[in-house]
Amino acid sequence: MLFGCFRYRATFTMSDETSHPPDHQIDRVHGADPHDGVRADEAVADEAVADAAVADAAVAAYCRRVREVVSQDRFEHIRRVMETSVDIAKGNGLPESEVAKVALAAILHDAARDLPDAELLRLAPPTCELEAAHPLTLHGRAGRRLAEAWGVTDATVLRAVEGHVFGVPPGQVVGMCVYVADVCEPGRGVNGELRDLAMHDLKAAYRRAVEAKVEYLKATGKPIHPVTLGIYRSLQAAESA
């Protein structure tokens, strides 16, 4: 099967991960009521998004939270990631309880993606030189902090939100669904083969996604985050075992 590595790798350029986000209004990031100031048509749309994926009122509520802190284009990407990740979860036979976690993690995964650098650094202080040099790489961990501030307590969901940038340990299937969906959702226009594979073999799709990212970064001489490198090595070891 042709994997389309060249098209796939193009989605992983460090400029995508590290470019400066647009300034965005963030006064509603912390503690705002999810219904406050939201137009009725948007509330209905958020409920429709949730209903299309999984019957979970919490997902619709967090759709409203996220909509307030991201651009419309970003929210459309988030919606597609949720739909794709839920399809992946269902295609791999995850129980409904796990499908619901996938949906919630996907809605939350890019909540911090449009925040300015200063807010990312405040929410998620860097732990290494790469993060300090490229604050946008912090948006997964910052998104986890937002989710916690909004009342999310499920550790599986929180790990998936944080891990969608650098990866999650193999076996964390909720995070794996979100990670793969993030790079192959239809709006990207690439990675259709990866998406097809993920619908029936999540483990193989996740391995390909991580390997392609690391191979691209190595080939271009760009730094690789220690977490990503560790996951890559564990996947390689499992494959050769």
Contacts in CASP RR format, 6 or more apart in sequence:
PFRMAT RR
TARGET T0000
AUTHOR 0000-0000-0000
METHOD contacts of the structure
MODEL  1
MLFGCFRYRATFTMSDETSHPPDHQIDRVHGADPHDGVRADEAVADEAVA
DAAVADAAVAAYCRRVREVVSQDRFEHIRRVMETSVDIAKGNGLPESEVA
KVALAAILHDAARDLPDAELLRLAPPTCELEAAHPLTLHGRAGRRLAEAW
GVTDATVLRAVEGHVFGVPPGQVVGMCVYVADVCEPGRGVNGELRDLAMH
DLKAAYRRAVEAKVEYLKATGKPIHPVTLGIYRSLQAAESA
1 193 0 8 1.000
1 197 0 8 1.000
2 193 0 8 1.000
3 193 0 8 1.000
3 194 0 8 1.000
3 208 0 8 1.000
3 212 0 8 1.000
4 191 0 8 1.000
4 193 0 8 1.000
5 212 0 8 1.000
5 215 0 8 1.000
7 190 0 8 1.000
7 191 0 8 1.000
8 183 0 8 1.000
8 190 0 8 1.000
8 191 0 8 1.000
8 194 0 8 1.000
8 209 0 8 1.000
8 212 0 8 1.000
9 212 0 8 1.000
9 213 0 8 1.000
9 215 0 8 1.000
9 216 0 8 1.000
10 190 0 8 1.000
11 183 0 8 1.000
11 188 0 8 1.000
11 190 0 8 1.000
11 191 0 8 1.000
12 183 0 8 1.000
12 212 0 8 1.000
12 213 0 8 1.000
12 216 0 8 1.000
12 217 0 8 1.000
13 216 0 8 1.000
13 220 0 8 1.000
14 134 0 8 1.000
14 217 0 8 1.000
14 220 0 8 1.000
14 222 0 8 1.000
14 223 0 8 1.000
17 134 0 8 1.000
17 136 0 8 1.000
17 137 0 8 1.000
17 165 0 8 1.000
18 133 0 8 1.000
18 134 0 8 1.000
18 135 0 8 1.000
18 136 0 8 1.000
18 137 0 8 1.000
19 136 0 8 1.000
20 117 0 8 1.000
20 136 0 8 1.000
21 113 0 8 1.000
21 114 0 8 1.000
21 115 0 8 1.000
21 116 0 8 1.000
21 117 0 8 1.000
21 136 0 8 1.000
21 139 0 8 1.000
22 71 0 8 1.000
22 114 0 8 1.000
23 116 0 8 1.000
24 69 0 8 1.000
24 70 0 8 1.000
24 71 0 8 1.000
24 114 0 8 1.000
24 115 0 8 1.000
24 116 0 8 1.000
25 69 0 8 1.000
26 69 0 8 1.000
26 115 0 8 1.000
26 116 0 8 1.000
26 119 0 8 1.000
28 68 0 8 1.000
28 69 0 8 1.000
29 69 0 8 1.000
29 115 0 8 1.000
29 119 0 8 1.000
29 146 0 8 1.000
29 149 0 8 1.000
30 146 0 8 1.000
30 149 0 8 1.000
31 149 0 8 1.000
31 150 0 8 1.000
32 65 0 8 1.000
32 68 0 8 1.000
34 61 0 8 1.000
34 62 0 8 1.000
34 64 0 8 1.000
34 65 0 8 1.000
34 150 0 8 1.000
35 43 0 8 1.000
35 64 0 8 1.000
38 64 0 8 1.000
38 67 0 8 1.000
38 68 0 8 1.000
42 64 0 8 1.000
42 67 0 8 1.000
43 60 0 8 1.000
43 64 0 8 1.000
46 60 0 8 1.000
46 63 0 8 1.000
46 64 0 8 1.000
46 67 0 8 1.000
47 60 0 8 1.000
47 63 0 8 1.000
49 59 0 8 1.000
49 60 0 8 1.000
49 63 0 8 1.000
49 79 0 8 1.000
49 82 0 8 1.000
50 56 0 8 1.000
50 57 0 8 1.000
50 59 0 8 1.000
50 60 0 8 1.000
50 63 0 8 1.000
50 103 0 8 1.000
51 60 0 8 1.000
52 83 0 8 1.000
53 59 0 8 1.000
53 82 0 8 1.000
53 83 0 8 1.000
53 86 0 8 1.000
53 103 0 8 1.000
54 86 0 8 1.000
54 96 0 8 1.000
54 99 0 8 1.000
54 100 0 8 1.000
54 103 0 8 1.000
56 100 0 8 1.000
56 103 0 8 1.000
56 104 0 8 1.000
58 104 0 8 1.000
59 82 0 8 1.000
59 100 0 8 1.000
59 103 0 8 1.000
59 104 0 8 1.000
59 107 0 8 1.000
62 104 0 8 1.000
62 107 0 8 1.000
62 108 0 8 1.000
62 150 0 8 1.000
62 152 0 8 1.000
63 107 0 8 1.000
65 111 0 8 1.000
65 150 0 8 1.000
66 75 0 8 1.000
66 78 0 8 1.000
66 107 0 8 1.000
66 108 0 8 1.000
66 110 0 8 1.000
66 111 0 8 1.000
67 75 0 8 1.000
69 111 0 8 1.000
69 112 0 8 1.000
69 114 0 8 1.000
69 115 0 8 1.000
69 146 0 8 1.000
70 78 0 8 1.000
70 110 0 8 1.000
70 111 0 8 1.000
70 113 0 8 1.000
70 114 0 8 1.000
71 114 0 8 1.000
74 110 0 8 1.000
74 113 0 8 1.000
74 114 0 8 1.000
77 110 0 8 1.000
77 185 0 8 1.000
77 187 0 8 1.000
78 106 0 8 1.000
78 107 0 8 1.000
78 109 0 8 1.000
78 110 0 8 1.000
80 185 0 8 1.000
80 186 0 8 1.000
80 187 0 8 1.000
81 106 0 8 1.000
81 109 0 8 1.000
81 110 0 8 1.000
81 178 0 8 1.000
81 181 0 8 1.000
81 182 0 8 1.000
81 185 0 8 1.000
82 103 0 8 1.000
82 106 0 8 1.000
82 107 0 8 1.000
82 181 0 8 1.000
83 185 0 8 1.000
84 181 0 8 1.000
84 184 0 8 1.000
84 185 0 8 1.000
84 186 0 8 1.000
84 195 0 8 1.000
85 102 0 8 1.000
85 103 0 8 1.000
85 105 0 8 1.000
85 106 0 8 1.000
85 177 0 8 1.000
85 178 0 8 1.000
85 180 0 8 1.000
85 181 0 8 1.000
85 182 0 8 1.000
86 99 0 8 1.000
86 102 0 8 1.000
86 103 0 8 1.000
86 106 0 8 1.000
86 177 0 8 1.000
87 199 0 8 1.000
88 102 0 8 1.000
88 177 0 8 1.000
88 180 0 8 1.000
88 181 0 8 1.000
88 198 0 8 1.000
88 199 0 8 1.000
88 202 0 8 1.000
88 205 0 8 1.000
89 98 0 8 1.000
89 99 0 8 1.000
89 102 0 8 1.000
89 173 0 8 1.000
89 174 0 8 1.000
89 177 0 8 1.000
90 99 0 8 1.000
91 199 0 8 1.000
91 200 0 8 1.000
92 173 0 8 1.000
92 177 0 8 1.000
92 199 0 8 1.000
92 200 0 8 1.000
92 201 0 8 1.000
92 202 0 8 1.000
94 102 0 8 1.000
94 173 0 8 1.000
94 177 0 8 1.000
98 173 0 8 1.000
98 174 0 8 1.000
101 154 0 8 1.000
101 156 0 8 1.000
101 157 0 8 1.000
101 160 0 8 1.000
101 174 0 8 1.000
102 160 0 8 1.000
102 174 0 8 1.000
102 175 0 8 1.000
102 177 0 8 1.000
102 178 0 8 1.000
104 152 0 8 1.000
104 154 0 8 1.000
104 157 0 8 1.000
105 156 0 8 1.000
105 157 0 8 1.000
105 160 0 8 1.000
105 161 0 8 1.000
105 164 0 8 1.000
105 174 0 8 1.000
105 175 0 8 1.000
105 178 0 8 1.000
106 177 0 8 1.000
106 178 0 8 1.000
106 181 0 8 1.000
108 143 0 8 1.000
108 146 0 8 1.000
108 147 0 8 1.000
108 152 0 8 1.000
108 157 0 8 1.000
108 161 0 8 1.000
109 140 0 8 1.000
109 143 0 8 1.000
109 160 0 8 1.000
109 161 0 8 1.000
109 164 0 8 1.000
109 178 0 8 1.000
109 182 0 8 1.000
110 139 0 8 1.000
110 164 0 8 1.000
111 143 0 8 1.000
111 146 0 8 1.000
111 147 0 8 1.000
111 161 0 8 1.000
112 119 0 8 1.000
112 120 0 8 1.000
112 123 0 8 1.000
112 124 0 8 1.000
112 138 0 8 1.000
112 139 0 8 1.000
112 140 0 8 1.000
112 142 0 8 1.000
112 143 0 8 1.000
112 145 0 8 1.000
112 146 0 8 1.000
113 136 0 8 1.000
113 139 0 8 1.000
115 123 0 8 1.000
115 139 0 8 1.000
115 142 0 8 1.000
117 135 0 8 1.000
117 136 0 8 1.000
119 142 0 8 1.000
120 135 0 8 1.000
120 136 0 8 1.000
120 138 0 8 1.000
120 139 0 8 1.000
120 142 0 8 1.000
121 135 0 8 1.000
121 138 0 8 1.000
123 138 0 8 1.000
123 141 0 8 1.000
123 142 0 8 1.000
123 143 0 8 1.000
123 145 0 8 1.000
123 146 0 8 1.000
124 131 0 8 1.000
124 138 0 8 1.000
124 140 0 8 1.000
124 141 0 8 1.000
124 142 0 8 1.000
124 143 0 8 1.000
124 144 0 8 1.000
124 145 0 8 1.000
126 132 0 8 1.000
126 135 0 8 1.000
126 138 0 8 1.000
128 225 0 8 1.000
128 226 0 8 1.000
129 223 0 8 1.000
130 137 0 8 1.000
130 223 0 8 1.000
130 225 0 8 1.000
131 137 0 8 1.000
131 138 0 8 1.000
131 225 0 8 1.000
137 165 0 8 1.000
137 166 0 8 1.000
137 225 0 8 1.000
139 165 0 8 1.000
140 161 0 8 1.000
140 162 0 8 1.000
140 163 0 8 1.000
140 164 0 8 1.000
140 165 0 8 1.000
141 162 0 8 1.000
141 165 0 8 1.000
143 161 0 8 1.000
143 162 0 8 1.000
144 158 0 8 1.000
144 161 0 8 1.000
144 162 0 8 1.000
147 157 0 8 1.000
147 158 0 8 1.000
147 161 0 8 1.000
148 158 0 8 1.000
152 158 0 8 1.000
156 172 0 8 1.000
156 174 0 8 1.000
156 175 0 8 1.000
157 174 0 8 1.000
159 168 0 8 1.000
159 172 0 8 1.000
159 174 0 8 1.000
159 175 0 8 1.000
160 168 0 8 1.000
160 172 0 8 1.000
160 174 0 8 1.000
160 175 0 8 1.000
160 177 0 8 1.000
160 178 0 8 1.000
160 179 0 8 1.000
161 178 0 8 1.000
163 175 0 8 1.000
163 178 0 8 1.000
163 179 0 8 1.000
163 227 0 8 1.000
164 175 0 8 1.000
164 178 0 8 1.000
164 179 0 8 1.000
164 182 0 8 1.000
166 225 0 8 1.000
166 227 0 8 1.000
166 228 0 8 1.000
166 231 0 8 1.000
167 175 0 8 1.000
167 179 0 8 1.000
167 210 0 8 1.000
167 227 0 8 1.000
167 228 0 8 1.000
167 231 0 8 1.000
168 175 0 8 1.000
168 176 0 8 1.000
168 179 0 8 1.000
168 231 0 8 1.000
169 231 0 8 1.000
169 234 0 8 1.000
170 176 0 8 1.000
170 203 0 8 1.000
170 206 0 8 1.000
170 207 0 8 1.000
170 231 0 8 1.000
170 234 0 8 1.000
170 235 0 8 1.000
170 238 0 8 1.000
171 203 0 8 1.000
173 202 0 8 1.000
176 202 0 8 1.000
176 203 0 8 1.000
176 206 0 8 1.000
177 198 0 8 1.000
177 202 0 8 1.000
179 206 0 8 1.000
179 209 0 8 1.000
179 210 0 8 1.000
180 194 0 8 1.000
180 195 0 8 1.000
180 198 0 8 1.000
180 202 0 8 1.000
180 205 0 8 1.000
180 206 0 8 1.000
180 209 0 8 1.000
181 198 0 8 1.000
183 191 0 8 1.000
183 194 0 8 1.000
183 209 0 8 1.000
184 190 0 8 1.000
184 191 0 8 1.000
184 192 0 8 1.000
184 194 0 8 1.000
184 195 0 8 1.000
184 198 0 8 1.000
184 209 0 8 1.000
185 195 0 8 1.000
186 192 0 8 1.000
186 195 0 8 1.000
194 205 0 8 1.000
194 208 0 8 1.000
194 209 0 8 1.000
197 204 0 8 1.000
197 205 0 8 1.000
197 208 0 8 1.000
198 205 0 8 1.000
198 206 0 8 1.000
206 235 0 8 1.000
207 235 0 8 1.000
207 239 0 8 1.000
210 228 0 8 1.000
210 231 0 8 1.000
210 232 0 8 1.000
210 235 0 8 1.000
211 232 0 8 1.000
211 235 0 8 1.000
211 236 0 8 1.000
213 228 0 8 1.000
214 224 0 8 1.000
214 228 0 8 1.000
214 229 0 8 1.000
214 232 0 8 1.000
216 222 0 8 1.000
217 223 0 8 1.000
217 224 0 8 1.000
218 224 0 8 1.000
224 232 0 8 1.000
END
